[in-house]
């Protein structure tokens, strides 16, 4: 791969499906988030991507949402949050607070691009407002920006056949293969999984809490070597 002088060497901490507020593993969800943020720090990540289901439902108390937002902001690095199907406390307007400096929530229903100029990174994502078969998380992805890295975030289920029209928020293999981006940060599946297609890296990060094997993904973006992804296990 030829060196792109318009791209910086970046490390991204990709997580999803934290499910803060769940009744099943309430304390573990919060400790899983804290562990994931600690991994971002120890890995010297340049930014954090949360690919959906940061929260579990619309009843999450405002003080808990504030606590989570402040923890994300306290990481000291840019954080981009894409609401997933469980993040109704965000998408239904039930939290009246504002994201603190350093934390960006992608809220535009048709998709939204955030440009982090200091990193040379553009991040696009389409939040889940209607979790149904008609919603396609990668639909409407804009073309690649002229300079820097381009990452897409998507919360849905990757399907290897288009006949499964009953599945909500489907992502098809050809959509991944044709995506004009350098990396697709996926959420919705709670285990680490590589679903890359046609040279487009696409990964589920796994979940930092609740799963049999808890973890996140470290995304290394190298102008010369390209993109590589490493799972990081949470054991504490």
C-alpha positions in Angstrom: 0.0 0.0 0.0 1.3 3.4 -0.9 1.9 5.9 1.8 -0.9 8.6 2.0 0.7 11.8 3.4 -2.7 13.2 4.2 -3.4 10.5 6.8 -2.0 10.3 10.3 -1.2 7.2 12.3 -4.3 6.7 14.5 -5.5 4.3 17.1 -9.2 4.0 17.7 -10.9 2.2 20.6 -14.1 0.7 19.2 -16.8 -0.6 21.7 -20.5 -1.3 21.6 -23.4 -2.8 23.5 -22.5 -1.6 26.9 -26.2 -1.5 27.9 -26.0 0.9 30.8 -29.2 0.5 32.9 -29.9 -3.1 32.1 -31.6 -5.0 34.9 -29.6 -8.2 34.1 -26.1 -7.0 35.0 -26.5 -3.4 36.2 -23.2 -3.0 38.1 -21.2 -4.9 35.5 -22.4 -2.6 32.7 -20.9 0.4 34.5 -17.7 -1.4 35.4 -17.4 -2.7 31.9 -17.6 0.9 30.6 -14.9 2.0 33.1 -12.7 -1.0 32.0 -13.1 -0.1 28.3 -12.1 3.5 29.0 -9.1 2.3 31.0 -8.1 0.2 27.9 -8.4 3.3 25.7 -6.0 5.0 28.0 -3.4 2.2 28.3 -3.6 1.7 24.5 -3.0 5.5 23.9 -6.1 5.6 21.7 -6.6 8.8 19.8 -10.4 8.5 19.8 -13.2 6.3 21.1 -16.1 5.0 18.9 -19.3 3.7 20.6 -21.2 1.8 18.0 -24.6 1.7 19.6 -26.5 0.5 22.7 -24.5 2.5 25.1 -27.7 2.5 27.2 -30.3 -0.2 27.5 -33.7 1.5 27.5 -35.6 4.8 27.9 -35.9 4.5 31.7 -32.2 5.1 32.4 -32.2 7.9 35.1 -30.8 11.3 34.0 -28.2 11.2 36.6 -26.9 7.9 35.2 -26.8 9.3 31.7 -24.9 12.3 33.1 -22.5 10.0 34.9 -21.8 8.1 31.7 -21.3 11.2 29.6 -18.9 12.7 32.1 -16.9 9.4 32.2 -16.7 9.5 28.4 -15.6 13.1 28.4 -13.1 12.3 31.2 -11.3 10.0 28.9 -9.5 13.1 27.5 -10.0 12.1 23.9 -12.8 12.6 21.3 -15.7 10.2 21.8 -18.3 9.5 19.0 -21.5 7.8 20.1 -23.9 6.3 17.5 -27.3 5.5 19.1 -28.5 1.9 18.6 -31.9 0.4 18.9 -31.7 0.3 22.8 -30.6 3.9 23.1 -34.1 5.3 23.3 -33.2 7.5 26.2 -31.2 9.5 23.6 -33.4 9.0 20.4 -36.7 9.7 22.1 -35.5 12.9 23.7 -36.0 11.6 27.2 -32.6 12.9 28.4 -32.6 16.7 28.5 -28.9 17.1 29.2 -26.2 18.0 26.7 -23.2 16.0 25.7 -20.1 17.5 27.4 -17.2 18.8 25.4 -15.3 16.0 23.6 -18.4 13.8 23.3 -20.4 13.8 20.1 -23.7 12.0 19.5 -24.7 11.3 15.9 -28.4 12.2 16.0 -29.4 13.0 12.4 -31.9 10.4 11.2 -30.6 10.2 7.6 -27.0 10.0 8.8 -24.4 12.5 10.0 -20.7 13.1 9.4 -18.4 14.3 12.1 -15.0 15.7 11.1 -12.3 15.6 13.7 -9.8 17.9 12.0 -7.1 17.5 14.6 -7.0 13.7 13.8 -7.6 13.9 10.1 -10.7 11.7 10.7 -14.2 11.8 9.4 -16.8 9.6 11.1 -20.3 8.9 9.5 -23.2 7.1 11.1 -26.9 6.6 10.9 -28.6 6.3 14.3 -31.4 3.7 14.9 -34.7 5.5 15.3 -36.8 2.7 13.9 -35.4 -0.8 14.5 -37.3 -2.7 11.7 -36.5 -4.5 8.4 -36.9 -1.3 6.4 -34.0 0.5 8.2 -30.6 -0.1 6.6 -27.8 1.2 8.8 -25.3 1.7 6.0 -27.8 3.3 3.5 -26.9 6.8 2.4 -23.2 6.7 3.3 -21.6 9.8 1.7 -18.6 9.5 -0.6 -15.1 9.5 0.8 -13.8 12.9 1.8 -10.8 14.1 -0.1 -8.3 13.9 2.7 -7.7 11.8 5.8 -9.3 8.7 7.2 -13.0 7.8 6.8 -14.8 5.6 9.3 -18.4 4.5 9.2 -20.4 3.4 12.3 -23.4 1.1 12.0 -25.6 -0.7 14.5 -27.4 -3.7 12.9 -27.1 -7.4 12.0 -24.8 -8.4 9.1 -26.7 -10.8 6.8 -25.1 -13.2 4.2 -28.3 -13.5 2.2 -30.8 -10.9 1.2 -33.8 -13.2 1.5 -33.9 -12.7 5.3 -36.2 -9.7 5.0 -37.6 -10.3 8.4 -34.5 -9.2 10.3 -34.5 -5.7 11.6 -31.6 -3.2 10.8 -30.0 -5.5 8.2 -26.5 -5.0 6.8 -25.7 -6.9 3.7 -22.3 -8.1 2.5 -22.4 -6.1 -0.7 -23.1 -3.0 1.3 -19.9 -3.6 3.2 -17.9 -4.5 0.0 -19.0 -1.3 -1.7 -18.6 1.0 1.3 -16.2 4.0 0.4 -14.6 4.0 3.9 -11.5 2.8 5.6 -13.2 1.0 8.5 -16.8 0.0 9.6 -17.3 0.0 13.3 -20.2 -2.3 14.0 -22.5 -2.8 17.0 -25.5 -5.1 17.9 -23.6 -8.4 18.0 -22.1 -8.9 21.5 -19.0 -10.9 20.4 -15.9 -9.8 18.4 -16.4 -10.7 14.8 -14.7 -10.0 11.5 -17.2 -9.4 8.6 -14.8 -7.6 6.3 -15.6 -7.7 2.5 -13.7 -6.8 -0.6 -10.8 -5.3 1.4 -13.1 -3.1 3.5 -12.4 -3.8 7.2 -15.7 -4.3 9.1 -15.7 -5.6 12.7 -18.0 -6.1 15.6 -16.0 -5.1 18.7 -17.7 -7.3 21.2 -19.3 -6.0 24.4 -17.4 -4.8 27.5 -20.0 -6.4 29.8 -22.6 -9.1 29.9 -21.0 -11.4 27.3 -19.2 -14.7 27.9 -16.0 -13.1 26.6 -16.1 -9.4 27.3 -14.0 -7.0 25.3 -13.5 -4.2 22.9 -11.5 -3.7 19.6 -8.4 -1.6 19.0 -8.2 -0.3 15.5 -4.8 0.6 14.2 -4.9 3.0 11.2 -1.5 3.2 9.5 -0.9 5.3 6.4 1.5 2.7 5.1 0.3 -0.6 6.3 -3.5 0.1 6.3 -6.0 -0.9 8.9 -5.6 -3.7 11.4 -7.9 -4.7 14.3 -7.0 -6.4 17.6 -9.5 -7.7 20.2 -8.8 -6.6 23.7 -10.3 -8.8 26.4 -11.7 -7.4 29.6 -11.0 -9.7 32.5 -11.5 -7.6 35.6 
